[in-house]
Amino acid sequence: DKEIYEAAKIDGASKMKQITAITLPLLRPTIIIMTLMAIGRVFYSDFGLFYQVPMNAGTLFSTTQTIDTYVYRGLMEQGNVGMSSAAGVYQSLVGFALVMIANFIVRKKDPENALF
C-alpha cells in the first residue's frame, strides 16, 4: 500500500530503510512459499537439455544421465516399467521429504508462514 511508504517517507525513512522495514517483511510469506516449492524440485532436471542435446552420445551419456532421463530411457528404450516407476517414486518421495523438512524448519521459526 502506498500509504505505508508515504508515512515512512514523512517519518524520514530512507529508500533502503523502506525496503528493509516495509517491502521485505511484506514479501516474506511469498518468499518462504516459493522457496518451499522450489526445494521440492531439487531432484528434477531440465529434460530437454539432458536428453535432446547429447542424444545418446557415448562420451556424454554418463555425464548427462539424470533421474528424469533414466526414467524416460527405461520406459521407451528398455521397456522396464518397474525400474522406471521405482525411480520416479524415489524422486517424488525425496522431494516430498525435503519439503516436509523445510516446512518443519519454517514452522519452528515462523508458524504463520508455514505451508501447514
PyMOL commands that place a pseudoatom at each C-alpha (Angstrom):
pseudoatom trace, name=CA, resn=ASP, resi=1, chain=A, elem=C, hetatm=0, pos=[0.000, 0.000, 0.000]
pseudoatom trace, name=CA, resn=LYS, resi=2, chain=A, elem=C, hetatm=0, pos=[1.418, 3.379, -0.998]
pseudoatom trace, name=CA, resn=GLU, resi=3, chain=A, elem=C, hetatm=0, pos=[0.209, 4.971, 2.241]
pseudoatom trace, name=CA, resn=ILE, resi=4, chain=A, elem=C, hetatm=0, pos=[2.698, 2.904, 4.245]
pseudoatom trace, name=CA, resn=TYR, resi=5, chain=A, elem=C, hetatm=0, pos=[5.571, 4.167, 2.099]
pseudoatom trace, name=CA, resn=GLU, resi=6, chain=A, elem=C, hetatm=0, pos=[4.296, 7.758, 2.296]
pseudoatom trace, name=CA, resn=ALA, resi=7, chain=A, elem=C, hetatm=0, pos=[4.097, 7.524, 6.083]
pseudoatom trace, name=CA, resn=ALA, resi=8, chain=A, elem=C, hetatm=0, pos=[7.645, 6.142, 6.217]
pseudoatom trace, name=CA, resn=LYS, resi=9, chain=A, elem=C, hetatm=0, pos=[8.892, 8.924, 3.954]
pseudoatom trace, name=CA, resn=ILE, resi=10, chain=A, elem=C, hetatm=0, pos=[7.253, 11.548, 6.193]
pseudoatom trace, name=CA, resn=ASP, resi=11, chain=A, elem=C, hetatm=0, pos=[8.907, 9.912, 9.213]
pseudoatom trace, name=CA, resn=GLY, resi=12, chain=A, elem=C, hetatm=0, pos=[12.263, 10.325, 7.477]
pseudoatom trace, name=CA, resn=ALA, resi=13, chain=A, elem=C, hetatm=0, pos=[12.948, 6.779, 6.354]
pseudoatom trace, name=CA, resn=SER, resi=14, chain=A, elem=C, hetatm=0, pos=[15.437, 6.458, 3.508]
pseudoatom trace, name=CA, resn=LYS, resi=15, chain=A, elem=C, hetatm=0, pos=[14.733, 4.243, 0.499]
pseudoatom trace, name=CA, resn=MET, resi=16, chain=A, elem=C, hetatm=0, pos=[16.917, 1.483, 1.949]
pseudoatom trace, name=CA, resn=LYS, resi=17, chain=A, elem=C, hetatm=0, pos=[15.117, 1.682, 5.287]
pseudoatom trace, name=CA, resn=GLN, resi=18, chain=A, elem=C, hetatm=0, pos=[11.768, 1.437, 3.459]
pseudoatom trace, name=CA, resn=ILE, resi=19, chain=A, elem=C, hetatm=0, pos=[12.967, -1.694, 1.681]
pseudoatom trace, name=CA, resn=THR, resi=20, chain=A, elem=C, hetatm=0, pos=[14.238, -3.364, 4.845]
pseudoatom trace, name=CA, resn=ALA, resi=21, chain=A, elem=C, hetatm=0, pos=[11.379, -2.286, 7.124]
pseudoatom trace, name=CA, resn=ILE, resi=22, chain=A, elem=C, hetatm=0, pos=[8.387, -2.451, 4.772]
pseudoatom trace, name=CA, resn=THR, resi=23, chain=A, elem=C, hetatm=0, pos=[8.963, -4.262, 1.487]
pseudoatom trace, name=CA, resn=LEU, resi=24, chain=A, elem=C, hetatm=0, pos=[10.896, -7.323, 2.671]
pseudoatom trace, name=CA, resn=PRO, resi=25, chain=A, elem=C, hetatm=0, pos=[8.631, -8.081, 5.655]
pseudoatom trace, name=CA, resn=LEU, resi=26, chain=A, elem=C, hetatm=0, pos=[5.581, -7.854, 3.372]
pseudoatom trace, name=CA, resn=LEU, resi=27, chain=A, elem=C, hetatm=0, pos=[7.220, -10.160, 0.806]
pseudoatom trace, name=CA, resn=ARG, resi=28, chain=A, elem=C, hetatm=0, pos=[8.417, -12.647, 3.421]
pseudoatom trace, name=CA, resn=PRO, resi=29, chain=A, elem=C, hetatm=0, pos=[5.426, -15.062, 3.184]
pseudoatom trace, name=CA, resn=THR, resi=30, chain=A, elem=C, hetatm=0, pos=[5.689, -15.164, -0.609]
pseudoatom trace, name=CA, resn=ILE, resi=31, chain=A, elem=C, hetatm=0, pos=[9.436, -15.745, -0.488]
pseudoatom trace, name=CA, resn=ILE, resi=32, chain=A, elem=C, hetatm=0, pos=[9.013, -18.578, 2.019]
pseudoatom trace, name=CA, resn=ILE, resi=33, chain=A, elem=C, hetatm=0, pos=[6.297, -20.327, -0.008]
pseudoatom trace, name=CA, resn=MET, resi=34, chain=A, elem=C, hetatm=0, pos=[8.244, -20.010, -3.264]
pseudoatom trace, name=CA, resn=THR, resi=35, chain=A, elem=C, hetatm=0, pos=[11.375, -21.364, -1.577]
pseudoatom trace, name=CA, resn=LEU, resi=36, chain=A, elem=C, hetatm=0, pos=[9.492, -24.343, -0.152]
pseudoatom trace, name=CA, resn=MET, resi=37, chain=A, elem=C, hetatm=0, pos=[8.054, -25.139, -3.577]
pseudoatom trace, name=CA, resn=ALA, resi=38, chain=A, elem=C, hetatm=0, pos=[11.477, -24.830, -5.213]
pseudoatom trace, name=CA, resn=ILE, resi=39, chain=A, elem=C, hetatm=0, pos=[13.056, -27.183, -2.671]
pseudoatom trace, name=CA, resn=GLY, resi=40, chain=A, elem=C, hetatm=0, pos=[10.733, -29.951, -3.853]
pseudoatom trace, name=CA, resn=ARG, resi=41, chain=A, elem=C, hetatm=0, pos=[12.067, -29.576, -7.416]
pseudoatom trace, name=CA, resn=VAL, resi=42, chain=A, elem=C, hetatm=0, pos=[15.732, -30.008, -6.472]
pseudoatom trace, name=CA, resn=PHE, resi=43, chain=A, elem=C, hetatm=0, pos=[15.979, -33.519, -7.939]
pseudoatom trace, name=CA, resn=TYR, resi=44, chain=A, elem=C, hetatm=0, pos=[14.250, -32.643, -11.209]
pseudoatom trace, name=CA, resn=SER, resi=45, chain=A, elem=C, hetatm=0, pos=[16.401, -31.749, -14.195]
pseudoatom trace, name=CA, resn=ASP, resi=46, chain=A, elem=C, hetatm=0, pos=[15.954, -29.922, -17.471]
pseudoatom trace, name=CA, resn=PHE, resi=47, chain=A, elem=C, hetatm=0, pos=[14.844, -32.905, -19.540]
pseudoatom trace, name=CA, resn=GLY, resi=48, chain=A, elem=C, hetatm=0, pos=[15.285, -31.214, -22.911]
pseudoatom trace, name=CA, resn=LEU, resi=49, chain=A, elem=C, hetatm=0, pos=[18.851, -30.216, -22.138]
pseudoatom trace, name=CA, resn=PHE, resi=50, chain=A, elem=C, hetatm=0, pos=[19.959, -33.562, -20.751]
pseudoatom trace, name=CA, resn=TYR, resi=51, chain=A, elem=C, hetatm=0, pos=[18.189, -35.794, -23.270]
pseudoatom trace, name=CA, resn=GLN, resi=52, chain=A, elem=C, hetatm=0, pos=[17.867, -33.969, -26.570]
pseudoatom trace, name=CA, resn=VAL, resi=53, chain=A, elem=C, hetatm=0, pos=[21.221, -32.191, -26.677]
pseudoatom trace, name=CA, resn=PRO, resi=54, chain=A, elem=C, hetatm=0, pos=[23.543, -35.228, -26.237]
pseudoatom trace, name=CA, resn=MET, resi=55, chain=A, elem=C, hetatm=0, pos=[21.154, -37.728, -27.964]
pseudoatom trace, name=CA, resn=ASN, resi=56, chain=A, elem=C, hetatm=0, pos=[22.863, -40.847, -26.552]
pseudoatom trace, name=CA, resn=ALA, resi=57, chain=A, elem=C, hetatm=0, pos=[26.380, -39.697, -27.422]
pseudoatom trace, name=CA, resn=GLY, resi=58, chain=A, elem=C, hetatm=0, pos=[28.748, -42.186, -25.819]
pseudoatom trace, name=CA, resn=THR, resi=59, chain=A, elem=C, hetatm=0, pos=[31.062, -39.618, -24.297]
pseudoatom trace, name=CA, resn=LEU, resi=60, chain=A, elem=C, hetatm=0, pos=[28.266, -37.538, -22.783]
pseudoatom trace, name=CA, resn=PHE, resi=61, chain=A, elem=C, hetatm=0, pos=[25.943, -40.333, -21.697]
pseudoatom trace, name=CA, resn=SER, resi=62, chain=A, elem=C, hetatm=0, pos=[27.398, -40.905, -18.235]
pseudoatom trace, name=CA, resn=THR, resi=63, chain=A, elem=C, hetatm=0, pos=[27.564, -37.170, -17.544]
pseudoatom trace, name=CA, resn=THR, resi=64, chain=A, elem=C, hetatm=0, pos=[24.036, -36.322, -18.694]
pseudoatom trace, name=CA, resn=GLN, resi=65, chain=A, elem=C, hetatm=0, pos=[22.220, -39.288, -17.148]
pseudoatom trace, name=CA, resn=THR, resi=66, chain=A, elem=C, hetatm=0, pos=[19.749, -37.859, -14.603]
pseudoatom trace, name=CA, resn=ILE, resi=67, chain=A, elem=C, hetatm=0, pos=[16.760, -39.430, -12.880]
pseudoatom trace, name=CA, resn=ASP, resi=68, chain=A, elem=C, hetatm=0, pos=[14.399, -37.895, -15.451]
pseudoatom trace, name=CA, resn=THR, resi=69, chain=A, elem=C, hetatm=0, pos=[16.336, -39.230, -18.433]
pseudoatom trace, name=CA, resn=TYR, resi=70, chain=A, elem=C, hetatm=0, pos=[16.778, -42.599, -16.696]
pseudoatom trace, name=CA, resn=VAL, resi=71, chain=A, elem=C, hetatm=0, pos=[13.021, -42.935, -16.275]
pseudoatom trace, name=CA, resn=TYR, resi=72, chain=A, elem=C, hetatm=0, pos=[12.395, -41.960, -19.897]
pseudoatom trace, name=CA, resn=ARG, resi=73, chain=A, elem=C, hetatm=0, pos=[15.061, -44.274, -21.305]
pseudoatom trace, name=CA, resn=GLY, resi=74, chain=A, elem=C, hetatm=0, pos=[13.880, -47.096, -19.069]
pseudoatom trace, name=CA, resn=LEU, resi=75, chain=A, elem=C, hetatm=0, pos=[10.348, -46.790, -20.391]
pseudoatom trace, name=CA, resn=MET, resi=76, chain=A, elem=C, hetatm=0, pos=[10.965, -46.029, -24.075]
pseudoatom trace, name=CA, resn=GLU, resi=77, chain=A, elem=C, hetatm=0, pos=[14.145, -47.890, -24.903]
pseudoatom trace, name=CA, resn=GLN, resi=78, chain=A, elem=C, hetatm=0, pos=[14.275, -50.776, -22.449]
pseudoatom trace, name=CA, resn=GLY, resi=79, chain=A, elem=C, hetatm=0, pos=[10.595, -51.246, -21.606]
pseudoatom trace, name=CA, resn=ASN, resi=80, chain=A, elem=C, hetatm=0, pos=[11.469, -51.626, -17.925]
pseudoatom trace, name=CA, resn=VAL, resi=81, chain=A, elem=C, hetatm=0, pos=[8.320, -50.223, -16.318]
pseudoatom trace, name=CA, resn=GLY, resi=82, chain=A, elem=C, hetatm=0, pos=[9.108, -51.417, -12.806]
pseudoatom trace, name=CA, resn=MET, resi=83, chain=A, elem=C, hetatm=0, pos=[12.521, -49.806, -12.508]
pseudoatom trace, name=CA, resn=SER, resi=84, chain=A, elem=C, hetatm=0, pos=[11.331, -46.582, -14.144]
pseudoatom trace, name=CA, resn=SER, resi=85, chain=A, elem=C, hetatm=0, pos=[8.375, -46.388, -11.772]
pseudoatom trace, name=CA, resn=ALA, resi=86, chain=A, elem=C, hetatm=0, pos=[10.617, -47.039, -8.787]
pseudoatom trace, name=CA, resn=ALA, resi=87, chain=A, elem=C, hetatm=0, pos=[12.993, -44.272, -9.858]
pseudoatom trace, name=CA, resn=GLY, resi=88, chain=A, elem=C, hetatm=0, pos=[10.096, -41.844, -10.355]
pseudoatom trace, name=CA, resn=VAL, resi=89, chain=A, elem=C, hetatm=0, pos=[8.599, -42.705, -6.957]
pseudoatom trace, name=CA, resn=TYR, resi=90, chain=A, elem=C, hetatm=0, pos=[12.011, -42.325, -5.321]
pseudoatom trace, name=CA, resn=GLN, resi=91, chain=A, elem=C, hetatm=0, pos=[12.424, -38.893, -6.901]
pseudoatom trace, name=CA, resn=SER, resi=92, chain=A, elem=C, hetatm=0, pos=[8.980, -37.819, -5.698]
pseudoatom trace, name=CA, resn=LEU, resi=93, chain=A, elem=C, hetatm=0, pos=[9.439, -39.164, -2.178]
pseudoatom trace, name=CA, resn=VAL, resi=94, chain=A, elem=C, hetatm=0, pos=[12.798, -37.468, -1.709]
pseudoatom trace, name=CA, resn=GLY, resi=95, chain=A, elem=C, hetatm=0, pos=[11.329, -34.178, -2.959]
pseudoatom trace, name=CA, resn=PHE, resi=96, chain=A, elem=C, hetatm=0, pos=[8.365, -34.584, -0.615]
pseudoatom trace, name=CA, resn=ALA, resi=97, chain=A, elem=C, hetatm=0, pos=[10.668, -35.339, 2.325]
pseudoatom trace, name=CA, resn=LEU, resi=98, chain=A, elem=C, hetatm=0, pos=[12.741, -32.238, 1.588]
pseudoatom trace, name=CA, resn=VAL, resi=99, chain=A, elem=C, hetatm=0, pos=[9.606, -30.079, 1.503]
pseudoatom trace, name=CA, resn=MET, resi=100, chain=A, elem=C, hetatm=0, pos=[8.420, -31.570, 4.798]
pseudoatom trace, name=CA, resn=ILE, resi=101, chain=A, elem=C, hetatm=0, pos=[11.792, -30.940, 6.469]
pseudoatom trace, name=CA, resn=ALA, resi=102, chain=A, elem=C, hetatm=0, pos=[11.950, -27.374, 5.171]
pseudoatom trace, name=CA, resn=ASN, resi=103, chain=A, elem=C, hetatm=0, pos=[8.347, -26.760, 6.251]
pseudoatom trace, name=CA, resn=PHE, resi=104, chain=A, elem=C, hetatm=0, pos=[9.168, -28.122, 9.724]
pseudoatom trace, name=CA, resn=ILE, resi=105, chain=A, elem=C, hetatm=0, pos=[12.064, -25.648, 9.987]
pseudoatom trace, name=CA, resn=VAL, resi=106, chain=A, elem=C, hetatm=0, pos=[9.841, -22.760, 8.835]
pseudoatom trace, name=CA, resn=ARG, resi=107, chain=A, elem=C, hetatm=0, pos=[7.119, -23.802, 11.307]
pseudoatom trace, name=CA, resn=LYS, resi=108, chain=A, elem=C, hetatm=0, pos=[9.650, -23.691, 14.169]
pseudoatom trace, name=CA, resn=LYS, resi=109, chain=A, elem=C, hetatm=0, pos=[10.832, -20.188, 13.198]
pseudoatom trace, name=CA, resn=ASP, resi=110, chain=A, elem=C, hetatm=0, pos=[7.570, -18.604, 11.978]
pseudoatom trace, name=CA, resn=PRO, resi=111, chain=A, elem=C, hetatm=0, pos=[4.421, -20.747, 12.327]
pseudoatom trace, name=CA, resn=GLU, resi=112, chain=A, elem=C, hetatm=0, pos=[2.075, -18.451, 10.404]
pseudoatom trace, name=CA, resn=ASN, resi=113, chain=A, elem=C, hetatm=0, pos=[4.202, -18.632, 7.227]
pseudoatom trace, name=CA, resn=ALA, resi=114, chain=A, elem=C, hetatm=0, pos=[4.490, -22.433, 7.064]
pseudoatom trace, name=CA, resn=LEU, resi=115, chain=A, elem=C, hetatm=0, pos=[2.560, -24.398, 4.455]
pseudoatom trace, name=CA, resn=PHE, resi=116, chain=A, elem=C, hetatm=0, pos=[0.719, -26.451, 7.075]
for i in range(1, 116): cmd.bond("trace and resi %d" % i, "trace and resi %d" % (i + 1))
show_as sticks, trace
zoom trace
